[in-house]
Amino acid sequence: MKDTTYFKAKEFQCKCGCNTNEMNQEFVDKLTLAREIAGIPFVITSGYRCPAHNKAVGGVAGSSHTTGYAADISAATGEQKFKIVQALITAGFTRVGIAKSFIHVDSDPKKPSPTIWLY
């Protein structure tokens, strides 16, 4: 993927040390738009995951992280979560997961949408 206004490619690299980054550029471009709309930093805690790393961190089989269509964004407060989710939806994302400390977003074309879920 190419760097964007708010994101560097290395932020999305697999965290296992293999440094693989097969993020879908359209996904990252849409995430960049969401970041612009939100007006707050998006700290990426998980982007692309190689299959081995996905398994090691307990990711589900078929995770959108392994196809480059997903990211987890750090969100510590309810206000941050609201701003991030609102911006993601405004930017056109239709698959959002809300966890205690992060927001998951994906645009996997093989998965049902629209949907929001809680972890």
N, C-alpha and C positions, 0 to 999 in steps of 0.2 A: 504494500500500500504506500501511497505518497503521503507525506506530511500535509497537514491542513493548518488553517489559521490557529486552531487551539490544541491540536494533537500532533505528537511526534510518533512515527511508526514504532519506535522502541517501546512506547507505552502499551502497545498491544501484543508484543512478543510473548510467546509461551514462557512461563516463569520457571520451567524445570531446568533451564540451562541450555536447551537446544536452540533457543532464540528464534524458532520458526515463527513466521508471521504471514499467515494466509488470510488476512482480513479482507472482506469484500469492500472495495472502494466506495460503492454506492452507500453501503451501510455506514461507513465512517463519515462520508460527506453529509448524510442525513443527521448523524450524531453531532457533527459540527454545527449544523443549523440549530439543533436543539440546544446546544451549549450557548449559542448566540442569543436565542430566545430567553433562556433561563437567566442569563446575566450573572451566573455564579460559576466557579470552576467545577469541572467534572474530573474527579480523580478516578482513573481507571484501575480497578483492583484485579480485574481479569478480562482479558481480551481473547486472543486465539489460544487454544490449548491443543497440543498434540494429543493423539489418542492415549498414549501412555500416561501423560500428566493428568488428563481428564479422569482416568481411572484412579490414579494415585490420590487425587483430591476428593474422590467420592462423587464426581460428576456422573450424571445419568448417561446411559448408552444413548447414542444419537444426539448428544448435546449440541446445540447450535454453536457453542464455542469451538467445536472441532471442525466446523465448516466456514468459520469466519463471519458468521452472521449474528454474533452476540457480544455483549460487554456487560460487566458489572461495574457500577458507579458507586463510590463511597458516599454514604448519606447518614450522618450521625443524628440529625434532629428531624422532627416532624416538619419543620419549615423547609429544610433542605429537600426532604422527600417530596413535599408538595410541589415545590418549584421545579424539581427535576421531572417528576411525572407529568406535570402540566406542560412543560416544554417538550417532552418526548411526544406526547399526544398531538400537540400543536404542530410539531414537525412532521407528523404523519406516521409515527410508530403505532402499531396496533397490538403488540405483544409486550407486556410489562409485568415483572414480578417484583413484589415488595418484601424485603427481608428486614431484620432488625437493624443491620448496619450498612445495607447497600440496596441499590435498585438494579435489577436485571432488566435488560432490554434486548430484544432480538427481532429480526425481520426475516426469519427463516421461511422461505417460500413453501416448504414442505410441511409446515405446521399450521394448525387452525388459528384463525384470527377473525375478529378482534377478541382479545382475552386479557384479563388481569388476574393475577393470583398472588397469594401470600405464602411465604415460606414459614 
